[in-house]
Amino acid sequence: MSTERHVRLFRNGRNQAVRIPVEFELPGEEAIMRREGDKLVIEPLRKTSLLEWLATIEPWTEEFPDSADEPSAPEDIF
């Protein structure tokens, strides 16, 4: 696979755009773009599952405060 390719910039309404050649296609429907100096970096947006996100956070170490509130009594609504 080629790591470099000449492409042309064009206008799409008020936005500047570039067609991404097939060998550089990104997976999914969304991407993140950022500027690094004179370069634009485009990365696919990787959606993480809840379990993957939970694995990245620190465990809760604080005690939960006691609550004086009692659970309400069940009501028959029918």
KALIN-V346134 format. One record per residue. N is the residue number from 1. RES is the residue in one letter. D_FIRST is the distance of its C-alpha to the first C-alpha in Angstrom with 1 decimal. Layout:
((N & RES & D_FIRST) (N & RES & D_FIRST))
This chain:
((1 & M & 0.0) (2 & S & 3.8) (3 & T & 6.5) (4 & E & 9.2) (5 & R & 10.7) (6 & H & 14.4) (7 & V & 16.1) (8 & R & 19.8) (9 & L & 22.1) (10 & F & 24.9) (11 & R & 27.9) (12 & N & 28.4) (13 & G & 32.0) (14 & R & 32.7) (15 & N & 29.1) (16 & Q & 26.3) (17 & A & 23.1) (18 & V & 19.5) (19 & R & 17.5) (20 & I & 14.3) (21 & P & 11.6) (22 & V & 10.6) (23 & E & 7.0) (24 & F & 9.0) (25 & E & 11.9) (26 & L & 14.1) (27 & P & 16.3) (28 & G & 20.0) (29 & E & 22.3) (30 & E & 22.7) (31 & A & 21.1) (32 & I & 22.6) (33 & M & 22.4) (34 & R & 23.9) (35 & R & 24.5) (36 & E & 24.0) (37 & G & 25.9) (38 & D & 24.3) (39 & K & 21.0) (40 & L & 20.5) (41 & V & 18.6) (42 & I & 17.9) (43 & E & 17.7) (44 & P & 18.3) (45 & L & 21.9) (46 & R & 22.4) (47 & K & 25.8) (48 & T & 27.7) (49 & S & 30.5) (50 & L & 34.0) (51 & L & 34.0) (52 & E & 30.8) (53 & W & 32.5) (54 & L & 35.9) (55 & A & 34.3) (56 & T & 33.5) (57 & I & 37.0) (58 & E & 39.9) (59 & P & 42.7) (60 & W & 45.8) (61 & T & 48.5) (62 & E & 51.3) (63 & E & 54.2) (64 & F & 54.6) (65 & P & 57.9) (66 & D & 60.7) (67 & S & 61.5) (68 & A & 65.1) (69 & D & 63.9) (70 & E & 64.9) (71 & P & 63.0) (72 & S & 64.7) (73 & A & 66.7) (74 & P & 65.2) (75 & E & 66.6) (76 & D & 67.4) (77 & I & 66.0) (78 & F & 66.9))
